[in-house]
Amino acid sequence: MPASVVKLSVLDKSIKGEAKMPLIELEGAIKQTITNVNSLFFSQYFAQHIRAFSCGKEWRTTIISTRITSARDSVVGNYKQVIVTFEMFPVANSELRKFTFNYDVIMHEVITDKALVLLDQDWDNGIHDESGARVVGIIKLNVREMKIHPLEVNLEKGSSWKGFCSMVKLGMEHIKEGTDHLLFLIVLLLPSMLLAGKKKWEEFGGVKYSLTRLLKIVTAFTIGHSVTLLLGSLGWLSLPGQPVEVLIACSILVSAIHAIYPLFPGRETFIAAGFGLIHGMAFASVLANLNLSVRTLTLSILGFNIGIEMMQLFVIAITVPWLILLSRTSLYKWFRIPAAVLAGIAALGWITQRISGDANFITDLLDEFTPYAGCLVLGLALTSIAVSVTMKYLAKLEKMIDGLAN
């Protein structure tokens, strides 16, 4: 059977942990069949075999929850596992990051069992679920001595600055990997340089007009997602993940239609703010699962939001100038409409996937082409320059021919 795994999280005043172990091994340890682990017996049993010490004194261990779930392993296939969530509180005047960890839930009876101990979260050192856990050590039976030696844990001391920087990086990575968030913003910006007619987009509105509208749309989107990021991270607003993800995909579809046909001309700022509220809920889900204190949560919200804005501004900086350059030509509609159609197809693929829970050929293609986004931006830049230069040259040539004709 798979080995037991213990994940530790460093909080402000305690160490929170989650232990996963095969059910059949636990049954071997207590020598009885287990159908339910939600009882006083198991709470006391786990508290006796999950302990921490420092300065010669034992920490207080609280069992938060116990449950049985299904799991799958590449070797043994499907099996049942027990998940124990616990919290350990240090004794007075002892260091939180330096302690002796004693874990022998199964191995005190089943000597083949061992426990892999991981550091799953340490905000001050920039370690969190998204960045991947670090191995602290392995607890197992010493065959020569026939003893189970506890694990000496001595974690590196971090800082608030290090934790803040990790949140900035996390925000940047979240947007970098969040193709749907970026696609919504870019598609919404596609027609923002154009004047709106009654039933179609007209010609280029000018550089000042374009930059003003771009600034308003980006600012509105930022304000929208910042509000729900704050409320969601603090736990004041919560929505199920699936509806939020579906609505995000719908926002791309609406923006794509608007890029082809002006649905809400002049009101893009309000649309960006409204959909920004939805996107912010998805951002908040990243921080809501970190179990942070008020201090670290405040810094995390600030750093995470800064990271989001930095990546958004970077993407806008490398795409929008070429869109403005191309929109000054009569050929822009031959780029804008196909791009909007492709974005709408991508949105439909995401909507279908997020409702059904199954991938489809559209989402599979998106996964394959996403790593080449940089090449697409380079292609956009080269195309914009080539078209702009060609159109200027043709305009000069036409003027020259008219002059000769006259």
NUVO-851293 format. One record per residue (C-alpha): residue in three letters; x, y, z. Coordinates in steps of 0.1 Angstrom, whole numbers, always signed. Layout:
% residues N
+------+-------+-------+-------+
! type !     u !     v !     w !
+------+-------+-------+-------+
!  ala !     X !     Y !     Z !
...
+------+-------+-------+-------+
//
This chain:
% residues 406
+------+-------+-------+-------+
! type !     u !     v !     w !
+------+-------+-------+-------+
!  met !    +0 !    +0 !    +0 !
!  pro !   +11 !   +36 !    -4 !
!  ala !   +30 !   +52 !   +25 !
!  ser !   +13 !   +76 !   +49 !
!  val !   +18 !  +113 !   +40 !
!  val !   +17 !  +141 !   +65 !
!  lys !   +15 !  +177 !   +53 !
!  leu !   +24 !  +205 !   +78 !
!  ser !   +14 !  +242 !   +75 !
!  val !   +30 !  +269 !   +96 !
!  leu !    +5 !  +293 !  +109 !
!  asp !   +11 !  +324 !  +132 !
!  lys !    +8 !  +305 !  +165 !
!  ser !    +4 !  +268 !  +156 !
!  ile !   +13 !  +241 !  +132 !
!  lys !   -17 !  +227 !  +113 !
!  gly !   -14 !  +193 !   +96 !
!  glu !   -32 !  +168 !   +74 !
!  ala !   -23 !  +131 !   +76 !
!  lys !   -34 !  +106 !   +49 !
!  met !   -31 !   +69 !   +55 !
!  pro !   -44 !   +37 !   +38 !
!  leu !   -75 !   +25 !   +57 !
!  ile !   -65 !   -12 !   +55 !
!  glu !   -32 !    -3 !   +72 !
!  leu !   -50 !   +15 !  +100 !
!  glu !   -73 !   -15 !  +104 !
!  gly !   -41 !   -36 !  +108 !
!  ala !   -28 !   -13 !  +135 !
!  ile !   -59 !   -13 !  +157 !
!  lys !   -68 !   -49 !  +147 !
!  gln !  -104 !   -43 !  +138 !
!  thr !  -126 !   -34 !  +108 !
!  ile !  -133 !    +3 !  +104 !
!  thr !  -165 !   +17 !   +89 !
!  asn !  -165 !   +51 !  +106 !
!  val !  -137 !   +72 !  +121 !
!  asn !  -159 !  +100 !  +135 !
!  ser !  -159 !   +89 !  +171 !
!  leu !  -142 !   +99 !  +204 !
!  phe !  -121 !   +67 !  +203 !
!  phe !  -104 !   +78 !  +170 !
!  ser !  -100 !  +114 !  +182 !
!  gln !   -81 !  +101 !  +213 !
!  tyr !   -62 !   +75 !  +193 !
!  phe !   -49 !  +100 !  +167 !
!  ala !   -41 !  +125 !  +194 !
!  gln !   -19 !   +99 !  +212 !
!  his !    +0 !   +90 !  +180 !
!  ile !    +4 !  +125 !  +165 !
!  arg !   +25 !  +145 !  +189 !
!  ala !   +51 !  +173 !  +190 !
!  phe !   +77 !  +182 !  +217 !
!  ser !  +101 !  +210 !  +224 !
!  cys !  +121 !  +220 !  +255 !
!  gly !  +112 !  +186 !  +269 !
!  lys !   +75 !  +194 !  +270 !
!  glu !   +47 !  +180 !  +249 !
!  trp !   +26 !  +203 !  +227 !
!  arg !   -12 !  +203 !  +228 !
!  thr !   -26 !  +184 !  +198 !
!  thr !   -62 !  +190 !  +187 !
!  ile !   -79 !  +167 !  +162 !
!  ile !  -100 !  +189 !  +140 !
!  ser !  -116 !  +163 !  +117 !
!  thr !  -114 !  +127 !  +105 !
!  arg !  -129 !  +111 !   +74 !
!  ile !  -127 !   +82 !   +50 !
!  thr !  -123 !   +90 !   +13 !
!  ser !  -115 !   +71 !   -19 !
!  ala !   -80 !   +74 !   -35 !
!  arg !   -61 !   +59 !   -64 !
!  asp !   -26 !   +47 !   -67 !
!  ser !    -7 !   +37 !   -99 !
!  val !    +3 !    +4 !   -84 !
!  val !   -26 !    -8 !   -62 !
!  gly !   -54 !   +10 !   -80 !
!  asn !   -84 !   +23 !   -61 !
!  tyr !   -83 !   +21 !   -23 !
!  lys !   -98 !   +37 !    +8 !
!  gln !   -78 !   +62 !   +29 !
!  val !   -83 !   +80 !   +62 !
!  ile !   -76 !  +117 !   +63 !
!  val !   -69 !  +133 !   +97 !
!  thr !   -68 !  +171 !  +101 !
!  phe !   -50 !  +183 !  +133 !
!  glu !   -34 !  +213 !  +149 !
!  met !    -5 !  +214 !  +173 !
!  phe !    +0 !  +243 !  +197 !
!  pro !   +35 !  +249 !  +212 !
!  val !   +42 !  +252 !  +249 !
!  ala !   +49 !  +286 !  +263 !
!  asn !   +83 !  +302 !  +254 !
!  ser !   +91 !  +276 !  +228 !
!  glu !   +99 !  +281 !  +191 !
!  leu !   +72 !  +274 !  +166 !
!  arg !   +96 !  +264 !  +139 !
!  lys !  +118 !  +240 !  +159 !
!  phe !  +102 !  +209 !  +174 !
!  thr !  +103 !  +171 !  +176 !
!  phe !   +75 !  +155 !  +156 !
!  asn !   +64 !  +120 !  +167 !
!  tyr !   +41 !  +103 !  +142 !
!  asp !   +34 !   +65 !  +147 !
!  val !    -3 !   +61 !  +139 !
!  ile !    +2 !   +29 !  +120 !
!  met !   +39 !   +19 !  +122 !
!  his !   +39 !   +12 !  +160 !
!  glu !   +20 !   -20 !  +150 !
!  val !   +25 !   -23 !  +112 !
!  ile !   +63 !   -20 !  +109 !
!  thr !   +63 !   -18 !   +71 !
!  asp !   +45 !   +15 !   +71 !
!  lys !   +64 !   +48 !   +69 !
!  ala !   +53 !   +85 !   +69 !
!  leu !   +65 !  +111 !   +44 !
!  val !   +64 !  +145 !   +61 !
!  leu !   +60 !  +175 !   +39 !
!  leu !   +60 !  +212 !   +45 !
!  asp !   +29 !  +223 !   +27 !
!  gln !   +26 !  +259 !   +37 !
!  asp !   +49 !  +284 !   +52 !
!  trp !   +39 !  +319 !   +43 !
!  asp !   +70 !  +337 !   +56 !
!  asn !   +92 !  +315 !   +34 !
!  gly !   +69 !  +318 !    +3 !
!  ile !   +57 !  +282 !    +5 !
!  his !   +21 !  +275 !    -3 !
!  asp !    -1 !  +250 !   -20 !
!  glu !    +4 !  +265 !   -54 !
!  ser !   +42 !  +264 !   -52 !
!  gly !   +45 !  +228 !   -41 !
!  ala !   +54 !  +212 !    -8 !
!  arg !   +89 !  +206 !    +4 !
!  val !  +101 !  +173 !   +20 !
!  val !  +109 !  +177 !   +57 !
!  gly !  +118 !  +140 !   +63 !
!  ile !  +106 !  +104 !   +66 !
!  ile !   +95 !   +87 !   +98 !
!  lys !   +99 !   +49 !   +97 !
!  leu !  +111 !   +20 !  +118 !
!  asn !  +148 !   +17 !  +124 !
!  val !  +153 !   -20 !  +117 !
!  arg !  +186 !   -23 !  +135 !
!  glu !  +174 !    -7 !  +167 !
!  met !  +137 !   -18 !  +162 !
!  lys !  +127 !   +17 !  +172 !
!  ile !  +107 !   +45 !  +156 !
!  his !  +127 !   +77 !  +159 !
!  pro !  +107 !  +109 !  +158 !
!  leu !  +116 !  +136 !  +132 !
!  glu !  +135 !  +166 !  +142 !
!  val !  +119 !  +196 !  +125 !
!  asn !  +140 !  +228 !  +122 !
!  leu !  +124 !  +251 !   +97 !
!  glu !  +141 !  +281 !   +82 !
!  lys !  +130 !  +315 !   +96 !
!  gly !  +113 !  +336 !   +70 !
!  ser !  +101 !  +372 !   +68 !
!  ser !   +71 !  +392 !   +59 !
!  trp !   +89 !  +406 !   +29 !
!  lys !   +96 !  +372 !   +16 !
!  gly !   +60 !  +361 !   +20 !
!  phe !   +48 !  +393 !    +4 !
!  cys !   +70 !  +388 !   -27 !
!  ser !   +58 !  +352 !   -30 !
!  met !   +22 !  +365 !   -31 !
!  val !   +32 !  +390 !   -59 !
!  lys !   +47 !  +361 !   -78 !
!  leu !   +16 !  +339 !   -72 !
!  gly !    -6 !  +367 !   -86 !
!  met !   +16 !  +369 !  -117 !
!  glu !   +16 !  +332 !  -122 !
!  his !   -22 !  +330 !  -117 !
!  ile !   -27 !  +354 !  -146 !
!  lys !    +0 !  +339 !  -167 !
!  glu !   -18 !  +305 !  -164 !
!  gly !   -53 !  +320 !  -165 !
!  thr !   -58 !  +322 !  -203 !
!  asp !   -95 !  +329 !  -198 !
!  his !   -89 !  +360 !  -177 !
!  leu !   -65 !  +375 !  -202 !
!  leu !   -86 !  +365 !  -232 !
!  phe !  -116 !  +383 !  -218 !
!  leu !   -97 !  +416 !  -213 !
!  ile !   -80 !  +415 !  -247 !
!  val !  -112 !  +407 !  -266 !
!  leu !  -130 !  +435 !  -247 !
!  leu !  -102 !  +458 !  -259 !
!  leu !  -104 !  +447 !  -295 !
!  pro !  -130 !  +473 !  -306 !
!  ser !  -121 !  +500 !  -281 !
!  met !  -101 !  +520 !  -306 !
!  leu !  -130 !  +523 !  -330 !
!  leu !  -159 !  +546 !  -332 !
!  ala !  -193 !  +529 !  -328 !
!  gly !  -220 !  +533 !  -354 !
!  lys !  -256 !  +522 !  -351 !
!  lys !  -251 !  +486 !  -362 !
!  lys !  -213 !  +483 !  -368 !
!  trp !  -179 !  +495 !  -358 !
!  glu !  -166 !  +524 !  -377 !
!  glu !  -131 !  +538 !  -383 !
!  phe !  -102 !  +545 !  -359 !
!  gly !  -112 !  +571 !  -333 !
!  gly !   -77 !  +585 !  -328 !
!  val !   -48 !  +578 !  -304 !
!  lys !   -62 !  +600 !  -276 !
!  tyr !   -96 !  +584 !  -279 !
!  ser !   -81 !  +549 !  -279 !
!  leu !   -59 !  +554 !  -249 !
!  thr !   -86 !  +571 !  -229 !
!  arg !  -110 !  +542 !  -235 !
!  leu !   -83 !  +516 !  -229 !
!  leu !   -74 !  +532 !  -195 !
!  lys !  -111 !  +533 !  -185 !
!  ile !  -118 !  +497 !  -194 !
!  val !   -86 !  +483 !  -177 !
!  thr !   -92 !  +505 !  -146 !
!  ala !  -128 !  +494 !  -143 !
!  phe !  -118 !  +457 !  -146 !
!  thr !   -92 !  +462 !  -120 !
!  ile !  -116 !  +478 !   -95 !
!  gly !  -142 !  +451 !  -101 !
!  his !  -119 !  +421 !   -95 !
!  ser !  -102 !  +439 !   -66 !
!  val !  -135 !  +443 !   -48 !
!  thr !  -145 !  +406 !   -49 !
!  leu !  -109 !  +395 !   -44 !
!  leu !  -110 !  +414 !   -11 !
!  leu !  -145 !  +402 !    -1 !
!  gly !  -138 !  +366 !   -11 !
!  ser !  -104 !  +364 !    +6 !
!  leu !  -119 !  +377 !   +38 !
!  gly !  -147 !  +351 !   +36 !
!  trp !  -175 !  +378 !   +34 !
!  leu !  -185 !  +366 !    -1 !
!  ser !  -185 !  +331 !   -14 !
!  leu !  -198 !  +314 !   -45 !
!  pro !  -194 !  +278 !   -57 !
!  gly !  -164 !  +274 !   -80 !
!  gln !  -182 !  +259 !  -110 !
!  pro !  -208 !  +287 !  -116 !
!  val !  -180 !  +313 !  -113 !
!  glu !  -159 !  +295 !  -139 !
!  val !  -189 !  +291 !  -162 !
!  leu !  -196 !  +329 !  -159 !
!  ile !  -160 !  +338 !  -167 !
!  ala !  -163 !  +318 !  -199 !
!  cys !  -196 !  +335 !  -207 !
!  ser !  -179 !  +369 !  -202 !
!  ile !  -155 !  +360 !  -230 !
!  leu !  -184 !  +350 !  -253 !
!  val !  -202 !  +383 !  -246 !
!  ser !  -170 !  +403 !  -253 !
!  ala !  -164 !  +383 !  -285 !
!  ile !  -199 !  +391 !  -298 !
!  his !  -194 !  +428 !  -289 !
!  ala !  -161 !  +428 !  -308 !
!  ile !  -180 !  +418 !  -339 !
!  tyr !  -212 !  +437 !  -334 !
!  pro !  -215 !  +467 !  -309 !
!  leu !  -238 !  +453 !  -282 !
!  phe !  -230 !  +480 !  -256 !
!  pro !  -211 !  +508 !  -273 !
!  gly !  -198 !  +534 !  -248 !
!  arg !  -207 !  +512 !  -219 !
!  glu !  -176 !  +489 !  -219 !
!  thr !  -164 !  +504 !  -187 !
!  phe !  -195 !  +492 !  -168 !
!  ile !  -193 !  +458 !  -185 !
!  ala !  -156 !  +455 !  -175 !
!  ala !  -164 !  +464 !  -139 !
!  gly !  -193 !  +439 !  -138 !
!  phe !  -174 !  +410 !  -152 !
!  gly !  -144 !  +420 !  -131 !
!  leu !  -165 !  +412 !  -100 !
!  ile !  -169 !  +377 !  -113 !
!  his !  -133 !  +372 !  -122 !
!  gly !  -123 !  +385 !   -88 !
!  met !  -142 !  +356 !   -72 !
!  ala !  -119 !  +331 !   -90 !
!  phe !   -89 !  +351 !   -78 !
!  ala !  -101 !  +350 !   -42 !
!  ser !  -104 !  +312 !   -42 !
!  val !   -66 !  +310 !   -44 !
!  leu !   -61 !  +329 !   -11 !
!  ala !   -92 !  +316 !    +7 !
!  asn !   -77 !  +281 !   +11 !
!  leu !   -45 !  +292 !   +27 !
!  asn !   -58 !  +296 !   +63 !
!  leu !   -39 !  +329 !   +68 !
!  ser !   -40 !  +352 !   +98 !
!  val !   -53 !  +388 !   +95 !
!  arg !   -17 !  +402 !   +91 !
!  thr !    -6 !  +377 !   +64 !
!  leu !   -40 !  +378 !   +47 !
!  thr !   -38 !  +416 !   +44 !
!  leu !    -3 !  +414 !   +29 !
!  ser !   -14 !  +385 !    +7 !
!  ile !   -43 !  +403 !    -8 !
!  leu !   -21 !  +434 !   -15 !
!  gly !    +7 !  +413 !   -30 !
!  phe !   -15 !  +390 !   -50 !
!  asn !   -34 !  +419 !   -65 !
!  ile !    -2 !  +437 !   -74 !
!  gly !   +10 !  +406 !   -91 !
!  ile !   -22 !  +403 !  -111 !
!  glu !   -20 !  +440 !  -122 !
!  met !   +17 !  +437 !  -131 !
!  met !   +10 !  +407 !  -154 !
!  gln !   -21 !  +423 !  -169 !
!  leu !    -2 !  +455 !  -177 !
!  phe !   +26 !  +435 !  -192 !
!  val !    +2 !  +416 !  -215 !
!  ile !   -15 !  +449 !  -224 !
!  ala !   +18 !  +466 !  -231 !
!  ile !   +29 !  +439 !  -256 !
!  thr !    -4 !  +436 !  -274 !
!  val !   -24 !  +469 !  -274 !
!  pro !    +2 !  +490 !  -292 !
!  trp !    +0 !  +466 !  -322 !
!  leu !   -38 !  +466 !  -320 !
!  ile !   -38 !  +504 !  -322 !
!  leu !   -13 !  +504 !  -351 !
!  leu !   -34 !  +478 !  -370 !
!  ser !   -67 !  +495 !  -362 !
!  arg !   -56 !  +526 !  -380 !
!  thr !   -58 !  +507 !  -413 !
!  ser !   -88 !  +495 !  -432 !
!  leu !   -77 !  +459 !  -428 !
!  tyr !   -82 !  +459 !  -391 !
!  lys !  -117 !  +443 !  -394 !
!  trp !  -101 !  +413 !  -412 !
!  phe !   -81 !  +407 !  -380 !
!  arg !  -107 !  +418 !  -354 !
!  ile !  -136 !  +397 !  -366 !
!  pro !  -117 !  +364 !  -370 !
!  ala !  -100 !  +369 !  -337 !
!  ala !  -134 !  +375 !  -320 !
!  val !  -149 !  +344 !  -336 !
!  leu !  -120 !  +323 !  -324 !
!  ala !  -124 !  +337 !  -289 !
!  gly !  -161 !  +330 !  -290 !
!  ile !  -154 !  +293 !  -300 !
!  ala !  -128 !  +291 !  -272 !
!  ala !  -155 !  +304 !  -248 !
!  leu !  -180 !  +279 !  -259 !
!  gly !  -155 !  +251 !  -254 !
!  trp !  -148 !  +263 !  -218 !
!  ile !  -185 !  +267 !  -211 !
!  thr !  -192 !  +231 !  -222 !
!  gln !  -162 !  +217 !  -203 !
!  arg !  -171 !  +236 !  -171 !
!  ile !  -207 !  +225 !  -171 !
!  ser !  -201 !  +189 !  -181 !
!  gly !  -168 !  +184 !  -163 !
!  asp !  -153 !  +167 !  -194 !
!  ala !  -127 !  +181 !  -217 !
!  asn !  -135 !  +185 !  -254 !
!  phe !  -116 !  +190 !  -286 !
!  ile !  -117 !  +228 !  -283 !
!  thr !  -102 !  +228 !  -248 !
!  asp !   -76 !  +202 !  -259 !
!  leu !   -65 !  +225 !  -287 !
!  leu !   -64 !  +255 !  -263 !
!  asp !   -41 !  +235 !  -240 !
!  glu !   -18 !  +227 !  -269 !
!  phe !   -16 !  +262 !  -283 !
!  thr !   -14 !  +282 !  -251 !
!  pro !   +24 !  +277 !  -247 !
!  tyr !   +28 !  +294 !  -281 !
!  ala !   +10 !  +326 !  -270 !
!  gly !   +43 !  +345 !  -273 !
!  cys !   +46 !  +335 !  -309 !
!  leu !   +11 !  +348 !  -316 !
!  val !   +20 !  +382 !  -300 !
!  leu !   +51 !  +383 !  -322 !
!  gly !   +31 !  +375 !  -352 !
!  leu !    +6 !  +403 !  -343 !
!  ala !   +35 !  +428 !  -340 !
!  leu !   +51 !  +418 !  -373 !
!  thr !   +17 !  +418 !  -391 !
!  ser !    +8 !  +452 !  -377 !
!  ile !   +41 !  +468 !  -387 !
!  ala !   +40 !  +452 !  -422 !
!  val !    +4 !  +463 !  -429 !
!  ser !   +10 !  +498 !  -415 !
!  val !   +41 !  +503 !  -437 !
!  thr !   +24 !  +488 !  -467 !
!  met !    -7 !  +510 !  -464 !
!  lys !   +14 !  +541 !  -460 !
!  tyr !   +35 !  +532 !  -490 !
!  leu !    +4 !  +525 !  -511 !
!  ala !   -11 !  +559 !  -499 !
!  lys !   +20 !  +577 !  -510 !
!  leu !   +21 !  +558 !  -543 !
!  glu !   -15 !  +567 !  -550 !
!  lys !    -9 !  +603 !  -542 !
!  met !   +21 !  +603 !  -565 !
!  ile !    +1 !  +588 !  -593 !
!  asp !   -27 !  +613 !  -588 !
!  gly !    -1 !  +641 !  -590 !
!  leu !   +13 !  +628 !  -622 !
!  ala !   -22 !  +624 !  -637 !
!  asn !   -31 !  +660 !  -629 !
+------+-------+-------+-------+
//
